[in-house]
Amino acid sequence: WYAIVPENEVINLSISVEDAFKVIVSGGIVSPDSLVSLPRNSKSDRKLETLLEPQPLQRLQVEEEEPTS
């Protein structure tokens, strides 16, 4: 999946497009060869937000089967 966000919410990273796709396709298992650093002019007060709100857990009733002989 990918997210479309406003340009003012984007954080530019010092990572190549190729390395970024490696991270995305691998699900985060593969990481870039070099450390990723934020640009010096980035806003440190910005907080990451969740894309989906956490859903409350629901109890499910389970019917157990009677053992057959």
mmCIF file of the N, C-alpha and C atoms, coordinates in Angstrom:
data_MODEL
# 
_entry.id   MODEL 
# 
loop_
_atom_site.group_PDB 
_atom_site.id 
_atom_site.type_symbol 
_atom_site.label_atom_id 
_atom_site.label_alt_id 
_atom_site.label_comp_id 
_atom_site.label_asym_id 
_atom_site.label_entity_id 
_atom_site.label_seq_id 
_atom_site.pdbx_PDB_ins_code 
_atom_site.Cartn_x 
_atom_site.Cartn_y 
_atom_site.Cartn_z 
_atom_site.occupancy 
_atom_site.B_iso_or_equiv 
_atom_site.pdbx_formal_charge 
_atom_site.auth_seq_id 
_atom_site.auth_comp_id 
_atom_site.auth_asym_id 
_atom_site.auth_atom_id 
_atom_site.pdbx_PDB_model_num 
ATOM 1   N N  . TRP A 1 1  ? 0.840   -1.174  0.000  1.00 0.00 ? 1  TRP A N  1 
ATOM 2   C CA . TRP A 1 1  ? 0.000   0.000   0.000  1.00 0.00 ? 1  TRP A CA 1 
ATOM 3   C C  . TRP A 1 1  ? 0.883   1.234   0.000  1.00 0.00 ? 1  TRP A C  1 
ATOM 4   N N  . TYR A 1 2  ? 0.323   2.314   -0.289 1.00 0.00 ? 2  TYR A N  1 
ATOM 5   C CA . TYR A 1 2  ? 1.036   3.583   -0.193 1.00 0.00 ? 2  TYR A CA 1 
ATOM 6   C C  . TYR A 1 2  ? 0.055   4.646   0.268  1.00 0.00 ? 2  TYR A C  1 
ATOM 7   N N  . ALA A 1 3  ? 0.589   5.714   0.794  1.00 0.00 ? 3  ALA A N  1 
ATOM 8   C CA . ALA A 1 3  ? -0.256  6.794   1.300  1.00 0.00 ? 3  ALA A CA 1 
ATOM 9   C C  . ALA A 1 3  ? 0.042   8.065   0.514  1.00 0.00 ? 3  ALA A C  1 
ATOM 10  N N  . ILE A 1 4  ? -1.000  8.773   0.178  1.00 0.00 ? 4  ILE A N  1 
ATOM 11  C CA . ILE A 1 4  ? -0.851  10.072  -0.468 1.00 0.00 ? 4  ILE A CA 1 
ATOM 12  C C  . ILE A 1 4  ? -1.036  11.119  0.620  1.00 0.00 ? 4  ILE A C  1 
ATOM 13  N N  . VAL A 1 5  ? -0.012  11.935  0.813  1.00 0.00 ? 5  VAL A N  1 
ATOM 14  C CA . VAL A 1 5  ? -0.046  12.931  1.880  1.00 0.00 ? 5  VAL A CA 1 
ATOM 15  C C  . VAL A 1 5  ? 0.280   14.301  1.301  1.00 0.00 ? 5  VAL A C  1 
ATOM 16  N N  . PRO A 1 6  ? -0.159  15.355  1.973  1.00 0.00 ? 6  PRO A N  1 
ATOM 17  C CA . PRO A 1 6  ? 0.181   16.703  1.518  1.00 0.00 ? 6  PRO A CA 1 
ATOM 18  C C  . PRO A 1 6  ? 1.699   16.917  1.562  1.00 0.00 ? 6  PRO A C  1 
ATOM 19  N N  . GLU A 1 7  ? 2.197   17.715  0.655  1.00 0.00 ? 7  GLU A N  1 
ATOM 20  C CA . GLU A 1 7  ? 3.637   17.948  0.545  1.00 0.00 ? 7  GLU A CA 1 
ATOM 21  C C  . GLU A 1 7  ? 4.229   18.507  1.835  1.00 0.00 ? 7  GLU A C  1 
ATOM 22  N N  . ASN A 1 8  ? 3.463   19.318  2.566  1.00 0.00 ? 8  ASN A N  1 
ATOM 23  C CA . ASN A 1 8  ? 4.005   19.911  3.799  1.00 0.00 ? 8  ASN A CA 1 
ATOM 24  C C  . ASN A 1 8  ? 4.133   18.894  4.936  1.00 0.00 ? 8  ASN A C  1 
ATOM 25  N N  . GLU A 1 9  ? 3.595   17.681  4.769  1.00 0.00 ? 9  GLU A N  1 
ATOM 26  C CA . GLU A 1 9  ? 3.722   16.644  5.793  1.00 0.00 ? 9  GLU A CA 1 
ATOM 27  C C  . GLU A 1 9  ? 4.804   15.620  5.460  1.00 0.00 ? 9  GLU A C  1 
ATOM 28  N N  . VAL A 1 10 ? 5.453   15.790  4.319  1.00 0.00 ? 10 VAL A N  1 
ATOM 29  C CA . VAL A 1 10 ? 6.480   14.851  3.880  1.00 0.00 ? 10 VAL A CA 1 
ATOM 30  C C  . VAL A 1 10 ? 7.797   15.165  4.574  1.00 0.00 ? 10 VAL A C  1 
ATOM 31  N N  . ILE A 1 11 ? 8.514   14.124  4.983  1.00 0.00 ? 11 ILE A N  1 
ATOM 32  C CA . ILE A 1 11 ? 9.851   14.289  5.552  1.00 0.00 ? 11 ILE A CA 1 
ATOM 33  C C  . ILE A 1 11 ? 10.829  13.672  4.562  1.00 0.00 ? 11 ILE A C  1 
ATOM 34  N N  . ASN A 1 12 ? 11.667  14.498  3.957  1.00 0.00 ? 12 ASN A N  1 
ATOM 35  C CA . ASN A 1 12 ? 12.671  14.009  3.017  1.00 0.00 ? 12 ASN A CA 1 
ATOM 36  C C  . ASN A 1 12 ? 13.797  13.335  3.783  1.00 0.00 ? 12 ASN A C  1 
ATOM 37  N N  . LEU A 1 13 ? 14.164  12.133  3.341  1.00 0.00 ? 13 LEU A N  1 
ATOM 38  C CA . LEU A 1 13 ? 15.237  11.381  3.977  1.00 0.00 ? 13 LEU A CA 1 
ATOM 39  C C  . LEU A 1 13 ? 16.416  11.262  3.030  1.00 0.00 ? 13 LEU A C  1 
ATOM 40  N N  . SER A 1 14 ? 17.582  11.057  3.602  1.00 0.00 ? 14 SER A N  1 
ATOM 41  C CA . SER A 1 14 ? 18.788  10.881  2.792  1.00 0.00 ? 14 SER A CA 1 
ATOM 42  C C  . SER A 1 14 ? 18.923  9.402   2.424  1.00 0.00 ? 14 SER A C  1 
ATOM 43  N N  . ILE A 1 15 ? 18.005  8.920   1.576  1.00 0.00 ? 15 ILE A N  1 
ATOM 44  C CA . ILE A 1 15 ? 17.993  7.520   1.160  1.00 0.00 ? 15 ILE A CA 1 
ATOM 45  C C  . ILE A 1 15 ? 17.619  7.485   -0.321 1.00 0.00 ? 15 ILE A C  1 
ATOM 46  N N  . SER A 1 16 ? 18.236  6.575   -1.053 1.00 0.00 ? 16 SER A N  1 
ATOM 47  C CA . SER A 1 16 ? 17.932  6.488   -2.481 1.00 0.00 ? 16 SER A CA 1 
ATOM 48  C C  . SER A 1 16 ? 16.564  5.833   -2.681 1.00 0.00 ? 16 SER A C  1 
ATOM 49  N N  . VAL A 1 17 ? 15.973  6.078   -3.828 1.00 0.00 ? 17 VAL A N  1 
ATOM 50  C CA . VAL A 1 17 ? 14.676  5.474   -4.149 1.00 0.00 ? 17 VAL A CA 1 
ATOM 51  C C  . VAL A 1 17 ? 14.808  3.954   -4.149 1.00 0.00 ? 17 VAL A C  1 
ATOM 52  N N  . GLU A 1 18 ? 15.907  3.447   -4.685 1.00 0.00 ? 18 GLU A N  1 
ATOM 53  C CA . GLU A 1 18 ? 16.142  1.998   -4.728 1.00 0.00 ? 18 GLU A CA 1 
ATOM 54  C C  . GLU A 1 18 ? 16.164  1.403   -3.321 1.00 0.00 ? 18 GLU A C  1 
ATOM 55  N N  . ASP A 1 19 ? 16.906  2.031   -2.396 1.00 0.00 ? 19 ASP A N  1 
ATOM 56  C CA . ASP A 1 19 ? 16.958  1.540   -1.019 1.00 0.00 ? 19 ASP A CA 1 
ATOM 57  C C  . ASP A 1 19 ? 15.600  1.651   -0.337 1.00 0.00 ? 19 ASP A C  1 
ATOM 58  N N  . ALA A 1 20 ? 14.868  2.716   -0.626 1.00 0.00 ? 20 ALA A N  1 
ATOM 59  C CA . ALA A 1 20 ? 13.541  2.880   -0.027 1.00 0.00 ? 20 ALA A CA 1 
ATOM 60  C C  . ALA A 1 20 ? 12.617  1.747   -0.458 1.00 0.00 ? 20 ALA A C  1 
ATOM 61  N N  . PHE A 1 21 ? 12.640  1.396   -1.748 1.00 0.00 ? 21 PHE A N  1 
ATOM 62  C CA . PHE A 1 21 ? 11.800  0.298   -2.215 1.00 0.00 ? 21 PHE A CA 1 
ATOM 63  C C  . PHE A 1 21 ? 12.231  -1.035  -1.628 1.00 0.00 ? 21 PHE A C  1 
ATOM 64  N N  . LYS A 1 22 ? 13.526  -1.235  -1.405 1.00 0.00 ? 22 LYS A N  1 
ATOM 65  C CA . LYS A 1 22 ? 13.991  -2.466  -0.756 1.00 0.00 ? 22 LYS A CA 1 
ATOM 66  C C  . LYS A 1 22 ? 13.381  -2.592  0.636  1.00 0.00 ? 22 LYS A C  1 
ATOM 67  N N  . VAL A 1 23 ? 13.361  -1.496  1.378  1.00 0.00 ? 23 VAL A N  1 
ATOM 68  C CA . VAL A 1 23 ? 12.780  -1.507  2.722  1.00 0.00 ? 23 VAL A CA 1 
ATOM 69  C C  . VAL A 1 23 ? 11.286  -1.800  2.648  1.00 0.00 ? 23 VAL A C  1 
ATOM 70  N N  . ILE A 1 24 ? 10.589  -1.148  1.718  1.00 0.00 ? 24 ILE A N  1 
ATOM 71  C CA . ILE A 1 24 ? 9.139   -1.324  1.596  1.00 0.00 ? 24 ILE A CA 1 
ATOM 72  C C  . ILE A 1 24 ? 8.791   -2.743  1.188  1.00 0.00 ? 24 ILE A C  1 
ATOM 73  N N  . VAL A 1 25 ? 9.434   -3.250  0.127  1.00 0.00 ? 25 VAL A N  1 
ATOM 74  C CA . VAL A 1 25 ? 9.111   -4.582  -0.392 1.00 0.00 ? 25 VAL A CA 1 
ATOM 75  C C  . VAL A 1 25 ? 9.464   -5.665  0.621  1.00 0.00 ? 25 VAL A C  1 
ATOM 76  N N  . SER A 1 26 ? 10.530  -5.486  1.376  1.00 0.00 ? 26 SER A N  1 
ATOM 77  C CA . SER A 1 26 ? 10.932  -6.497  2.352  1.00 0.00 ? 26 SER A CA 1 
ATOM 78  C C  . SER A 1 26 ? 10.134  -6.404  3.649  1.00 0.00 ? 26 SER A C  1 
ATOM 79  N N  . GLY A 1 27 ? 9.273   -5.421  3.761  1.00 0.00 ? 27 GLY A N  1 
ATOM 80  C CA . GLY A 1 27 ? 8.510   -5.253  5.001  1.00 0.00 ? 27 GLY A CA 1 
ATOM 81  C C  . GLY A 1 27 ? 9.374   -4.780  6.153  1.00 0.00 ? 27 GLY A C  1 
ATOM 82  N N  . GLY A 1 28 ? 10.488  -4.129  5.851  1.00 0.00 ? 28 GLY A N  1 
ATOM 83  C CA . GLY A 1 28 ? 11.359  -3.597  6.891  1.00 0.00 ? 28 GLY A CA 1 
ATOM 84  C C  . GLY A 1 28 ? 12.467  -4.546  7.308  1.00 0.00 ? 28 GLY A C  1 
ATOM 85  N N  . ILE A 1 29 ? 12.501  -5.765  6.721  1.00 0.00 ? 29 ILE A N  1 
ATOM 86  C CA . ILE A 1 29 ? 13.547  -6.725  7.082  1.00 0.00 ? 29 ILE A CA 1 
ATOM 87  C C  . ILE A 1 29 ? 14.899  -6.264  6.555  1.00 0.00 ? 29 ILE A C  1 
ATOM 88  N N  . VAL A 1 30 ? 14.916  -5.750  5.329  1.00 0.00 ? 30 VAL A N  1 
ATOM 89  C CA . VAL A 1 30 ? 16.149  -5.225  4.738  1.00 0.00 ? 30 VAL A CA 1 
ATOM 90  C C  . VAL A 1 30 ? 16.236  -3.746  5.072  1.00 0.00 ? 30 VAL A C  1 
ATOM 91  N N  . SER A 1 31 ? 17.401  -3.305  5.526  1.00 0.00 ? 31 SER A N  1 
ATOM 92  C CA . SER A 1 31 ? 17.576  -1.886  5.836  1.00 0.00 ? 31 SER A CA 1 
ATOM 93  C C  . SER A 1 31 ? 18.667  -1.308  4.941  1.00 0.00 ? 31 SER A C  1 
ATOM 94  N N  . PRO A 1 32 ? 18.682  0.002   4.770  1.00 0.00 ? 32 PRO A N  1 
ATOM 95  C CA . PRO A 1 32 ? 19.697  0.619   3.913  1.00 0.00 ? 32 PRO A CA 1 
ATOM 96  C C  . PRO A 1 32 ? 21.104  0.375   4.460  1.00 0.00 ? 32 PRO A C  1 
ATOM 97  N N  . ASP A 1 33 ? 22.087  0.370   3.538  1.00 0.00 ? 33 ASP A N  1 
ATOM 98  C CA . ASP A 1 33 ? 23.480  0.146   3.939  1.00 0.00 ? 33 ASP A CA 1 
ATOM 99  C C  . ASP A 1 33 ? 23.990  1.250   4.858  1.00 0.00 ? 33 ASP A C  1 
ATOM 100 N N  . SER A 1 34 ? 23.539  2.467   4.625  1.00 0.00 ? 34 SER A N  1 
ATOM 101 C CA . SER A 1 34 ? 23.979  3.590   5.454  1.00 0.00 ? 34 SER A CA 1 
ATOM 102 C C  . SER A 1 34 ? 22.838  4.020   6.374  1.00 0.00 ? 34 SER A C  1 
ATOM 103 N N  . LEU A 1 35 ? 23.193  4.740   7.412  1.00 0.00 ? 35 LEU A N  1 
ATOM 104 C CA . LEU A 1 35 ? 22.177  5.240   8.331  1.00 0.00 ? 35 LEU A CA 1 
ATOM 105 C C  . LEU A 1 35 ? 21.368  6.343   7.668  1.00 0.00 ? 35 LEU A C  1 
ATOM 106 N N  . VAL A 1 36 ? 20.084  6.355   7.926  1.00 0.00 ? 36 VAL A N  1 
ATOM 107 C CA . VAL A 1 36 ? 19.206  7.388   7.388  1.00 0.00 ? 36 VAL A CA 1 
ATOM 108 C C  . VAL A 1 36 ? 19.159  8.519   8.398  1.00 0.00 ? 36 VAL A C  1 
ATOM 109 N N  . SER A 1 37 ? 19.381  9.737   7.934  1.00 0.00 ? 37 SER A N  1 
ATOM 110 C CA . SER A 1 37 ? 19.338  10.880  8.843  1.00 0.00 ? 37 SER A CA 1 
ATOM 111 C C  . SER A 1 37 ? 18.321  11.893  8.345  1.00 0.00 ? 37 SER A C  1 
ATOM 112 N N  . LEU A 1 38 ? 17.702  12.563  9.278  1.00 0.00 ? 38 LEU A N  1 
ATOM 113 C CA . LEU A 1 38 ? 16.752  13.615  8.937  1.00 0.00 ? 38 LEU A CA 1 
ATOM 114 C C  . LEU A 1 38 ? 17.507  14.866  8.524  1.00 0.00 ? 38 LEU A C  1 
ATOM 115 N N  . PRO A 1 39 ? 16.947  15.643  7.608  1.00 0.00 ? 39 PRO A N  1 
ATOM 116 C CA . PRO A 1 39 ? 17.593  16.901  7.244  1.00 0.00 ? 39 PRO A CA 1 
ATOM 117 C C  . PRO A 1 39 ? 17.667  17.838  8.447  1.00 0.00 ? 39 PRO A C  1 
ATOM 118 N N  . ARG A 1 40 ? 18.646  18.711  8.448  1.00 0.00 ? 40 ARG A N  1 
ATOM 119 C CA . ARG A 1 40 ? 18.834  19.621  9.585  1.00 0.00 ? 40 ARG A CA 1 
ATOM 120 C C  . ARG A 1 40 ? 17.666  20.569  9.794  1.00 0.00 ? 40 ARG A C  1 
ATOM 121 N N  . ASN A 1 41 ? 16.956  20.900  8.732  1.00 0.00 ? 41 ASN A N  1 
ATOM 122 C CA . ASN A 1 41 ? 15.863  21.855  8.874  1.00 0.00 ? 41 ASN A CA 1 
ATOM 123 C C  . ASN A 1 41 ? 14.527  21.171  9.156  1.00 0.00 ? 41 ASN A C  1 
ATOM 124 N N  . SER A 1 42 ? 14.557  19.895  9.557  1.00 0.00 ? 42 SER A N  1 
ATOM 125 C CA . SER A 1 42 ? 13.293  19.214  9.847  1.00 0.00 ? 42 SER A CA 1 
ATOM 126 C C  . SER A 1 42 ? 12.727  19.721  11.169 1.00 0.00 ? 42 SER A C  1 
ATOM 127 N N  . LYS A 1 43 ? 11.428  19.651  11.277 1.00 0.00 ? 43 LYS A N  1 
ATOM 128 C CA . LYS A 1 43 ? 10.762  20.121  12.492 1.00 0.00 ? 43 LYS A CA 1 
ATOM 129 C C  . LYS A 1 43 ? 10.786  18.999  13.523 1.00 0.00 ? 43 LYS A C  1 
ATOM 130 N N  . SER A 1 44 ? 11.518  19.187  14.604 1.00 0.00 ? 44 SER A N  1 
ATOM 131 C CA . SER A 1 44 ? 11.631  18.141  15.616 1.00 0.00 ? 44 SER A CA 1 
ATOM 132 C C  . SER A 1 44 ? 10.369  18.018  16.459 1.00 0.00 ? 44 SER A C  1 
ATOM 133 N N  . ASP A 1 45 ? 9.481   19.012  16.400 1.00 0.00 ? 45 ASP A N  1 
ATOM 134 C CA . ASP A 1 45 ? 8.267   18.949  17.209 1.00 0.00 ? 45 ASP A CA 1 
ATOM 135 C C  . ASP A 1 45 ? 7.154   18.169  16.512 1.00 0.00 ? 45 ASP A C  1 
ATOM 136 N N  . ARG A 1 46 ? 7.391   17.758  15.263 1.00 0.00 ? 46 ARG A N  1 
ATOM 137 C CA . ARG A 1 46 ? 6.370   16.990  14.550 1.00 0.00 ? 46 ARG A CA 1 
ATOM 138 C C  . ARG A 1 46 ? 6.297   15.589  15.124 1.00 0.00 ? 46 ARG A C  1 
ATOM 139 N N  . LYS A 1 47 ? 5.099   15.104  15.307 1.00 0.00 ? 47 LYS A N  1 
ATOM 140 C CA . LYS A 1 47 ? 4.900   13.767  15.836 1.00 0.00 ? 47 LYS A CA 1 
ATOM 141 C C  . LYS A 1 47 ? 4.291   12.894  14.750 1.00 0.00 ? 47 LYS A C  1 
ATOM 142 N N  . LEU A 1 48 ? 4.657   11.621  14.754 1.00 0.00 ? 48 LEU A N  1 
ATOM 143 C CA . LEU A 1 48 ? 4.063   10.685  13.816 1.00 0.00 ? 48 LEU A CA 1 
ATOM 144 C C  . LEU A 1 48 ? 2.665   10.327  14.292 1.00 0.00 ? 48 LEU A C  1 
ATOM 145 N N  . GLU A 1 49 ? 1.753   10.195  13.357 1.00 0.00 ? 49 GLU A N  1 
ATOM 146 C CA . GLU A 1 49 ? 0.381   9.849   13.698 1.00 0.00 ? 49 GLU A CA 1 
ATOM 147 C C  . GLU A 1 49 ? 0.041   8.493   13.104 1.00 0.00 ? 49 GLU A C  1 
ATOM 148 N N  . THR A 1 50 ? -0.849  7.787   13.752 1.00 0.00 ? 50 THR A N  1 
ATOM 149 C CA . THR A 1 50 ? -1.268  6.501   13.210 1.00 0.00 ? 50 THR A CA 1 
ATOM 150 C C  . THR A 1 50 ? -2.239  6.732   12.067 1.00 0.00 ? 50 THR A C  1 
ATOM 151 N N  . LEU A 1 51 ? -2.177  5.862   11.058 1.00 0.00 ? 51 LEU A N  1 
ATOM 152 C CA . LEU A 1 51 ? -3.088  5.984   9.932  1.00 0.00 ? 51 LEU A CA 1 
ATOM 153 C C  . LEU A 1 51 ? -4.470  5.454   10.284 1.00 0.00 ? 51 LEU A C  1 
ATOM 154 N N  . LEU A 1 52 ? -4.518  4.438   11.123 1.00 0.00 ? 52 LEU A N  1 
ATOM 155 C CA . LEU A 1 52 ? -5.789  3.861   11.537 1.00 0.00 ? 52 LEU A CA 1 
ATOM 156 C C  . LEU A 1 52 ? -5.900  3.942   13.049 1.00 0.00 ? 52 LEU A C  1 
ATOM 157 N N  . GLU A 1 53 ? -7.076  4.271   13.519 1.00 0.00 ? 53 GLU A N  1 
ATOM 158 C CA . GLU A 1 53 ? -7.296  4.309   14.958 1.00 0.00 ? 53 GLU A CA 1 
ATOM 159 C C  . GLU A 1 53 ? -7.364  2.878   15.485 1.00 0.00 ? 53 GLU A C  1 
ATOM 160 N N  . PRO A 1 54 ? -6.780  2.609   16.644 1.00 0.00 ? 54 PRO A N  1 
ATOM 161 C CA . PRO A 1 54 ? -6.868  1.262   17.199 1.00 0.00 ? 54 PRO A CA 1 
ATOM 162 C C  . PRO A 1 54 ? -8.319  0.902   17.515 1.00 0.00 ? 54 PRO A C  1 
ATOM 163 N N  . GLN A 1 55 ? -8.684  -0.310  17.174 1.00 0.00 ? 55 GLN A N  1 
ATOM 164 C CA . GLN A 1 55 ? -10.042 -0.780  17.406 1.00 0.00 ? 55 GLN A CA 1 
ATOM 165 C C  . GLN A 1 55 ? -10.089 -1.543  18.729 1.00 0.00 ? 55 GLN A C  1 
ATOM 166 N N  . PRO A 1 56 ? -11.179 -1.386  19.490 1.00 0.00 ? 56 PRO A N  1 
ATOM 167 C CA . PRO A 1 56 ? -11.283 -2.132  20.748 1.00 0.00 ? 56 PRO A CA 1 
ATOM 168 C C  . PRO A 1 56 ? -11.414 -3.631  20.461 1.00 0.00 ? 56 PRO A C  1 
ATOM 169 N N  . LEU A 1 57 ? -10.874 -4.428  21.361 1.00 0.00 ? 57 LEU A N  1 
ATOM 170 C CA . LEU A 1 57 ? -10.966 -5.879  21.206 1.00 0.00 ? 57 LEU A CA 1 
ATOM 171 C C  . LEU A 1 57 ? -12.388 -6.339  21.479 1.00 0.00 ? 57 LEU A C  1 
ATOM 172 N N  . GLN A 1 58 ? -12.812 -7.360  20.757 1.00 0.00 ? 58 GLN A N  1 
ATOM 173 C CA . GLN A 1 58 ? -14.145 -7.920  20.956 1.00 0.00 ? 58 GLN A CA 1 
ATOM 174 C C  . GLN A 1 58 ? -14.013 -9.375  21.357 1.00 0.00 ? 58 GLN A C  1 
ATOM 175 N N  . ARG A 1 59 ? -14.835 -9.804  22.300 1.00 0.00 ? 59 ARG A N  1 
ATOM 176 C CA . ARG A 1 59 ? -14.838 -11.214 22.699 1.00 0.00 ? 59 ARG A CA 1 
ATOM 177 C C  . ARG A 1 59 ? -15.683 -12.003 21.715 1.00 0.00 ? 59 ARG A C  1 
ATOM 178 N N  . LEU A 1 60 ? -15.172 -13.146 21.317 1.00 0.00 ? 60 LEU A N  1 
ATOM 179 C CA . LEU A 1 60 ? -15.907 -14.029 20.430 1.00 0.00 ? 60 LEU A CA 1 
ATOM 180 C C  . LEU A 1 60 ? -16.333 -15.262 21.203 1.00 0.00 ? 60 LEU A C  1 
ATOM 181 N N  . GLN A 1 61 ? -17.567 -15.675 20.993 1.00 0.00 ? 61 GLN A N  1 
ATOM 182 C CA . GLN A 1 61 ? -18.044 -16.894 21.634 1.00 0.00 ? 61 GLN A CA 1 
ATOM 183 C C  . GLN A 1 61 ? -17.641 -18.076 20.770 1.00 0.00 ? 61 GLN A C  1 
ATOM 184 N N  . VAL A 1 62 ? -17.092 -19.082 21.412 1.00 0.00 ? 62 VAL A N  1 
ATOM 185 C CA . VAL A 1 62 ? -16.645 -20.267 20.695 1.00 0.00 ? 62 VAL A CA 1 
ATOM 186 C C  . VAL A 1 62 ? -17.489 -21.446 21.137 1.00 0.00 ? 62 VAL A C  1 
ATOM 187 N N  . GLU A 1 63 ? -18.019 -22.160 20.165 1.00 0.00 ? 63 GLU A N  1 
ATOM 188 C CA . GLU A 1 63 ? -18.784 -23.363 20.474 1.00 0.00 ? 63 GLU A CA 1 
ATOM 189 C C  . GLU A 1 63 ? -17.862 -24.555 20.335 1.00 0.00 ? 63 GLU A C  1 
ATOM 190 N N  . GLU A 1 64 ? -17.734 -25.310 21.424 1.00 0.00 ? 64 GLU A N  1 
ATOM 191 C CA . GLU A 1 64 ? -16.872 -26.482 21.384 1.00 0.00 ? 64 GLU A CA 1 
ATOM 192 C C  . GLU A 1 64 ? -17.673 -27.681 20.912 1.00 0.00 ? 64 GLU A C  1 
ATOM 193 N N  . GLU A 1 65 ? -17.040 -28.497 20.072 1.00 0.00 ? 65 GLU A N  1 
ATOM 194 C CA . GLU A 1 65 ? -17.709 -29.686 19.568 1.00 0.00 ? 65 GLU A CA 1 
ATOM 195 C C  . GLU A 1 65 ? -17.608 -30.810 20.583 1.00 0.00 ? 65 GLU A C  1 
ATOM 196 N N  . GLU A 1 66 ? -18.666 -31.619 20.655 1.00 0.00 ? 66 GLU A N  1 
ATOM 197 C CA . GLU A 1 66 ? -18.668 -32.786 21.526 1.00 0.00 ? 66 GLU A CA 1 
ATOM 198 C C  . GLU A 1 66 ? -17.790 -33.856 20.885 1.00 0.00 ? 66 GLU A C  1 
ATOM 199 N N  . PRO A 1 67 ? -16.942 -34.514 21.662 1.00 0.00 ? 67 PRO A N  1 
ATOM 200 C CA . PRO A 1 67 ? -16.122 -35.577 21.076 1.00 0.00 ? 67 PRO A CA 1 
ATOM 201 C C  . PRO A 1 67 ? -17.002 -36.742 20.623 1.00 0.00 ? 67 PRO A C  1 
ATOM 202 N N  . THR A 1 68 ? -16.715 -37.273 19.450 1.00 0.00 ? 68 THR A N  1 
ATOM 203 C CA . THR A 1 68 ? -17.473 -38.421 18.948 1.00 0.00 ? 68 THR A CA 1 
ATOM 204 C C  . THR A 1 68 ? -16.668 -39.684 19.173 1.00 0.00 ? 68 THR A C  1 
ATOM 205 N N  . SER A 1 69 ? -17.378 -40.776 19.537 1.00 0.00 ? 69 SER A N  1 
ATOM 206 C CA . SER A 1 69 ? -16.671 -42.026 19.811 1.00 0.00 ? 69 SER A CA 1 
ATOM 207 C C  . SER A 1 69 ? -16.792 -42.977 18.659 1.00 0.00 ? 69 SER A C  1 
# 
